[in-house]
């Protein structure tokens, strides 16, 4: 957990500042994978959303792409749906809360081992 926290915090510090980091206390109660998922989805990700003002492109830089999925936009929300330009909205993401355990583990591993060659 220590390495995971450190990697996340390095990215937060680079993108934001040193005053908005993830503290070790978030991980103290984690004893298994399910508890890690709960902490991640219910505490860490919402905290990152606040830190980055829901700019998912920046949050995606911190957590990597596995935690995100492309946001589906309902064209019927707009008066003239033919004027809706999907290309302008292709970079809208939302948190993927449907990760299976293996995919969640892979996502966590990617955060930890990322850029090790640098």
C-alpha positions in Angstrom: 0.0 0.0 0.0 2.9 2.3 0.7 4.1 2.2 -2.9 0.6 2.8 -4.2 0.2 5.8 -2.0 3.6 7.2 -3.0 3.0 6.8 -6.7 -0.4 8.5 -6.5 1.0 11.3 -4.3 3.9 11.9 -6.7 1.5 12.5 -9.5 -0.8 14.7 -7.4 2.1 16.8 -6.3 3.3 17.3 -9.8 -0.1 18.1 -11.2 -1.4 20.1 -8.3 0.7 20.8 -5.2 2.1 19.2 -2.0 -0.9 20.3 0.1 -3.4 17.9 -1.4 -2.1 14.4 -1.0 -3.5 11.0 -0.1 -2.7 10.1 3.5 -1.7 6.7 4.7 -4.7 6.6 7.1 -7.0 5.8 4.1 -5.2 2.5 3.8 -5.0 1.5 7.5 -8.4 -0.3 7.4 -7.6 -2.2 4.2 -7.2 -5.9 4.9 -8.3 -7.4 1.6 -9.1 -6.6 -2.0 -12.8 -5.8 -1.3 -11.8 -3.3 1.4 -9.3 -1.7 -1.0 -12.0 -1.3 -3.7 -14.3 0.3 -1.1 -11.6 2.7 0.0 -10.7 3.5 -3.6 -14.2 4.1 -4.9 -15.7 5.7 -1.8 -12.8 7.8 -0.4 -9.8 8.2 -2.7 -11.5 8.8 -6.0 -14.0 11.3 -4.5 -11.1 13.1 -2.9 -9.3 13.3 -6.2 -12.5 14.6 -7.8 -12.5 17.4 -5.3 -8.7 18.1 -5.7 -9.0 18.4 -9.4 -12.5 19.9 -9.6 -13.9 16.9 -11.5 -11.4 17.3 -14.4 -11.2 13.6 -15.3 -8.4 14.1 -17.7 -6.1 15.1 -14.7 -7.5 12.4 -12.5 -6.9 9.9 -15.3 -3.2 11.0 -15.3 -3.1 10.1 -11.6 -4.9 6.8 -11.7 -4.4 5.6 -15.3 -7.0 4.7 -17.9 -8.3 1.4 -16.4 -10.3 3.3 -13.8 -12.2 5.2 -16.5 -14.6 4.6 -19.3 -15.9 6.9 -22.0 -19.0 8.8 -20.8 -22.1 8.1 -22.8 -23.9 11.3 -23.8 -27.6 11.2 -24.5 -28.0 13.2 -27.7 -31.7 13.6 -26.9 -30.7 16.1 -24.3 -30.2 18.6 -27.0 -32.7 20.5 -29.0 -31.3 19.5 -32.4 -29.5 16.2 -31.9 -28.1 16.4 -35.4 -26.0 19.4 -34.3 -24.5 17.4 -31.5 -20.8 16.9 -32.3 -19.5 13.7 -30.7 -15.9 14.5 -31.6 -16.0 17.5 -29.2 -17.2 15.2 -26.4 -15.0 12.2 -27.1 -12.7 13.1 -24.2 -15.4 13.0 -21.5 -14.8 10.2 -19.0 -16.4 8.9 -15.9 -15.2 6.5 -13.2 -15.5 2.9 -14.1 -17.0 1.3 -11.0 -17.7 -2.0 -12.7 -14.1 -3.3 -12.7 -13.9 -7.0 -11.9 -11.4 -8.0 -9.3 -8.7 -9.0 -11.8 -9.1 -5.8 -13.7 -9.0 -3.8 -10.5 -5.8 -5.5 -9.5 -4.3 -4.9 -12.9 -5.2 -1.2 -12.6 -3.6 -0.9 -9.2 -0.5 -2.7 -10.4 -0.3 -0.3 -13.4 -0.3 2.7 -11.0 2.5 1.1 -9.0 4.8 -0.1 -11.8 4.2 2.7 -14.2 7.3 4.6 -15.5 9.7 2.3 -13.6 12.0 2.4 -16.6 12.3 6.2 -16.4 
